[in-house]
């Protein structure tokens, strides 16, 4: 089963204690697709500007990614500049230029409307809702958001949560949306808003999945050299949804396995700048790390 992703295709400039890179291929849709493409075909819904490098387009066309709904518009591309402090937990946004993304209206084909697995990457809830209404009976809808939208479009986001299956959030976002300090209470409150599951990402502290039927907690895969955390959450989502689309089953057992694959995906993403680590990743790489992870968490 293929996956449709709505998100940004960005040019990122990133500073970390390990160095600095400018105009890297990035964005939520890209970090997601670099992982999900290992499991199935990915249809990317986004927009690029006139200054988007042709080399990046060539790179994407040579991957298992459908670019038929990637629009090119007059104007500059979405750009993001960030600096991470020494602990890599604190991201300081230096500049955000929305460019053509500020007026983007997604358009998809009749065939894409029938895709059963949909990832609504972090973005304006109005845009997410617009695309979701075009889909025909999707089997699994995962939604990501951030504190900005929780604060500024809370009512719209809450309405949207009634129509999705999995809400992905970090611990800070879960607390902000639920207005609960305790993470377990926060998860229970968010489940009452409508989604069937909430997957809380806690960076180096792992992830917890809550549903009305079960709870699953998993530590992070230990990574010695963390270079760049940009896009780790989207990579996590790519592993999570990619696995479920591949097996085409959404049982508690498969969902738990999907969390494991998401965790492994995130661990690869942070090992280099941008998509430099995930670009040429293979399923064999996944399986080898999965075996090591099983040994680590086994008792």
N, C-alpha and C positions, 0 to 999 in steps of 0.2 A: 504494500500500500504506500502511495506517495504522500508527501507532506506539503502543505502550503504554509508559507511564513510571510507575515507582514511585519516589516521593520525598516530600520535605516541601513543605507549603504553609505559609509562615511569615509572621510579622509582624516585619520587620527594623527595627532602629534603628542607623543607620550614621553614624559620624563619620570624615571625611577632611579633608585640608587645604583642600578646596573648600567645606566646610560640614557641616551636620548635618541628618539627616532621621529622623523617628520613625514607627514603625508602617507602614513601606512594605510593599507586597505583595512577598513574596519566597519563598525556599525553592528547593531544587534542582529540583523538578518544575516550578515556575513558570518559572524562567530557561530551562530546557530547552524547555518548551512554547511560550514566546514566539517562539522561533526555528523549532522544528520545524513549527509550525502553518502556516508560510509554504509548506511543501512538501507537506503531507498532513494528514489528520485525526489528532489526538492524543487518546488515551484516558488520562486522568489518574487515577492510583490513589493516594489519600492520605486524610487526615482533617483536619477543621477543628473548632475549638471554638465555643462559644456566642458568644464575643466577636469572632468573625471578621466584619468589616464586610460588610453586604449590598451596598454599592457595589462591593466587589471581586468578589463573586459575580456581580453583574450584568455587570461588565466581562468576566469569564471566559466567561460564557454567550454573549456577543456575538462571541467569537472562535471559530476552528475547533477547539474543544476539547470533547471529550466528558467531562462531569462526572458521569456515571451511577455511577461508582465512587469519587466523592469523598464520604466519609461526614461527617456532622455529629454530634458527640458532646457530651454534657454535660461541661462543664469548660472550661478556658482553652486558647487556641490555642498552638501552638508559637511561641516567641519567641526571637529572637537579637539581642544587642546587641554591636557590634564597633567598635573604633577602629583606624584605619590611620595609621601614621607617615608622615612626609614622603615617603619613597621609595615608598610604597604596597605594598612587598613584605612588610612586617611587619603582620600582622593580630593585634590583641590582643582576644581575646574577653572582654568585660566581664560578660556574663550569658547563660546559656542556660536557658530554661524549656521543658521537653519538653511539658508540658501533656498534651493528649489523645493526642499521638503516642506517649507512653510505653506505652500499652496498645493501640496500633493493631494490628489484624489485617486484612490486605487481603482484599477480596472482589471478585471480578470475575464478569461474566456468561459464559454459554456462548459467546457470539459473541466476546467479548474474549479468551477462551482460545485462539482460532484466529489471533489477530494474529501476524504473522510477524516483526515488528521490535520488540524489547523493550529498553528502557533501564532498568537497575537503578541509579538514582542513589545517591550516597553514603548509606550507612545500615548498619544492623545486618545482617551476613551471614546470620543466621538468618531475618530478615524477607525478604531478597532470595531466599534459597533456597526459602522457603515459597511465594512467588509464582511462582518459576520452575517449580516442580513442578506448578503448575496449568496451565502453558502446553502447547499441543499442537503439537509439531514446529516451533518458531520457526526462521526462516531466519537471523536475525542477533540475537545477544544481546550487548549492551555493558554492561560493569560498571564502576562507579566506586566508590572507597573513600577512606579517609583514614588518617592515622597512628594515630588512636585504635583503629580496628578492626584494623589491622595488628598493633598491640601487644597488644591484649586478646582478639582472636578470630582469631589467626593460623591456627590449625589449621582452623577452619571456613572461613576465607577461601580457604585453599589448596585445600580440598576443592571449594569452589564454582568456583574457576578452571578446574577440569577440565571444566566443563560450559558455559563461555561462549566466545564467539568473539573479542571484543575487550576487553582490559583497559585502562582509561584511568587514568592516574596522572600526577602531577607528578614532577619529577626527584627530589625528596626522598623521596616515597613509594616510588618505584621502587627507590631505594637501600636504603631501610629494609626493604622486603619481600624483596629479593634478598640483602641483606647483602653487597652489592658496592659499592665506591666508584665504580668506573668505570661510566659510564652504559651503554656498549655491552655490557659484561659483565653488568650488571644486567638489561638487556633479554633477553639470551640465556638467563639463568637463569630469568627469569619465563616465557619461552616454554616452557621445560622443565616448568613447573608445569601446563601444559595449554592455555592460550588460543592461538588461531591467530595473533593479532596483539596487540601492545602499543603503545598510542599514548601517548607521553610528552609532556606539555604543559610548556613551559618559559617561560610568560608572555611577556615582551617579547623573549625569545630564540627564540620560535617553537615548533615541534613536530617530533618525530621518530617515524615509524611503523616498527616492526620486525615482520617476519613471517619465517617459515622460508624464504620464497622471494625476498623483496626488502626493501630498506630505502629509506625516503623521508624526506627532511629538508626542512623549509620554514621560512623566517624568518617573523617576525611582521609583520603589516601595521603600518606606522608610524603611531601615533596621537599627535598633538601635545598634546592636552588630555585627560589621563586623569583622570577624576572619581572613579570608584568601581569597583574590580575585583571586587566581590561578584558571584558567579554567572557569572564569565567562563568557567570551565571547563564549567559546565553548558550555557551558550550555545554553546560550542565543540561539545559533544556534540550539541546540537540541530541545528547546521548539518551536522555529519558524518553523523548518522543520517538527518536529514531528506532530504538529497540522495540517499543510498543507497535510502531507501524510495521516493523519487519515481521514480528510474530503474529500481528493482527489479532491479539487477544488482550482483554483488559480485565483480568482476574486479579485478586489480591496477590497471588504468587508472582504473576508477571509484572505487576506494578512495582513490587519490591525489587525484582531484578532490574527493572528500569531505573530505579533510584541508584542502584549500584553502577549501572552503565553511565548515568549522569555524573556520578562522583568521579569515575575514572576519566570521563571526558574533561571535566573541570581541571583535573590534575595535570593533564597534558597541556591545556590551554595556558596555564600560568608559567610554563617552563621557558617561554621565549616571548619576544615582543609581538604584539598583534596576532596574526595567524601564522607566523613563521614556524611554529611547532605543529599546528594542526593541519596545515595545508597539504602535506604529503603523508599524513597519518594513514594507517591501514587497520583493517579489522584484526589482523594478526598482532599488531601492537596492542590493541585493546585486550585481546585474549591473554597475551603474555602478562600484562599488568593485572588483569583480573585474577589470574592464578596466584600472583604474589599477594594481592589484596586479600584473597581468601585465607592465605596462610597467616596474614597479619591479624585478621579479625577472628580467626578460629580459636575456639577454647574448649 
